[in-house]
Amino acid sequence: MLTALNLIQLVLYIALLALAGQGVLHVLAGASRASNPFYKLLQLVGSPFVNGLRHLVPRALGATQVALFTVVLLLVLYVIVTLARADWCLSHGLLGQAGCR
């Protein structure tokens, strides 16, 4: 169970970092971000989450709004998984052990 929680937390963390990097490049690079290879890499990492959520939200939302909603949802999920992991470690007396740091 601890390994599953750690893996879920890692995937959420990577997705959040990719979307945050995309947002920073969106502001800094402006219109030229489409030709930036690093932006394309971040888009590739974050796109499964954004596209998955795009199918669930109304079509009236724009691409930026869907991306922001994705970040908020991933943050909430990250906090939930972190709290579940901390609870699991505390309830099993594993505080300070390898997977519970």
C-alpha positions in Angstrom: 0.0 0.0 0.0 2.8 2.4 0.9 4.5 1.8 -2.5 1.3 2.5 -4.3 0.8 5.7 -2.4 4.4 6.8 -3.1 4.0 6.0 -6.9 0.7 7.9 -7.1 2.3 10.9 -5.3 5.3 10.8 -7.6 3.1 10.8 -10.8 1.1 13.7 -9.4 4.3 15.6 -8.5 5.8 15.1 -12.0 2.5 16.3 -13.6 2.4 19.3 -11.4 5.9 20.3 -12.1 5.4 19.9 -15.9 2.3 22.0 -15.8 4.0 24.6 -13.6 7.0 24.8 -16.0 4.5 25.1 -18.9 2.9 28.0 -17.2 6.2 29.7 -16.5 7.2 29.3 -20.2 3.8 30.5 -21.3 4.5 33.8 -19.5 8.1 34.2 -20.3 8.3 33.0 -23.9 5.0 34.3 -25.1 4.0 33.4 -28.6 7.4 31.8 -29.4 6.8 29.0 -26.9 5.3 26.8 -29.6 8.7 26.4 -31.2 10.5 25.9 -27.8 11.6 22.2 -27.5 11.5 22.3 -23.7 7.9 23.6 -23.8 7.0 20.8 -26.1 8.5 18.3 -23.7 6.5 19.7 -20.8 3.4 19.7 -22.9 4.0 16.0 -23.7 4.3 15.2 -20.0 1.3 17.2 -18.9 -1.0 16.5 -21.8 -2.5 13.2 -20.6 -3.9 15.0 -17.5 -5.1 18.1 -19.3 -6.7 16.0 -22.1 -8.3 13.6 -19.7 -9.9 16.4 -17.8 -10.9 18.2 -21.0 -13.2 15.3 -21.8 -14.9 15.7 -18.4 -15.5 19.5 -18.3 -17.9 21.5 -20.4 -16.7 22.5 -23.9 -17.3 26.2 -23.0 -14.1 26.3 -21.0 -11.0 27.4 -22.9 -7.6 25.7 -23.0 -6.1 27.9 -20.3 -9.1 27.4 -18.0 -8.9 23.6 -18.4 -5.1 23.7 -17.7 -5.7 25.8 -14.5 -8.5 23.5 -13.4 -6.2 20.5 -14.0 -3.5 22.1 -11.8 -6.0 22.8 -9.0 -7.3 19.2 -9.2 -3.8 17.7 -9.2 -2.9 19.8 -6.2 -6.0 18.6 -4.3 -5.2 15.0 -5.2 -1.6 15.5 -4.2 -2.6 16.8 -0.8 -5.1 13.9 -0.3 -2.4 11.3 -1.2 0.2 12.9 1.0 -2.2 12.9 4.0 -3.2 9.3 3.3 0.5 8.3 3.1 1.2 10.1 6.4 -1.8 8.5 8.0 -0.7 5.0 6.8 2.9 5.6 8.1 1.7 6.8 11.5 -0.9 4.0 11.9 1.7 1.3 11.1 4.5 2.8 13.2 6.8 3.4 10.3 7.6 7.0 10.8 11.2 7.7 9.7 11.5 4.5 7.7 12.5 4.5 4.0 9.1 5.0 2.4 7.7 7.3 5.0 10.2 10.2 4.9 
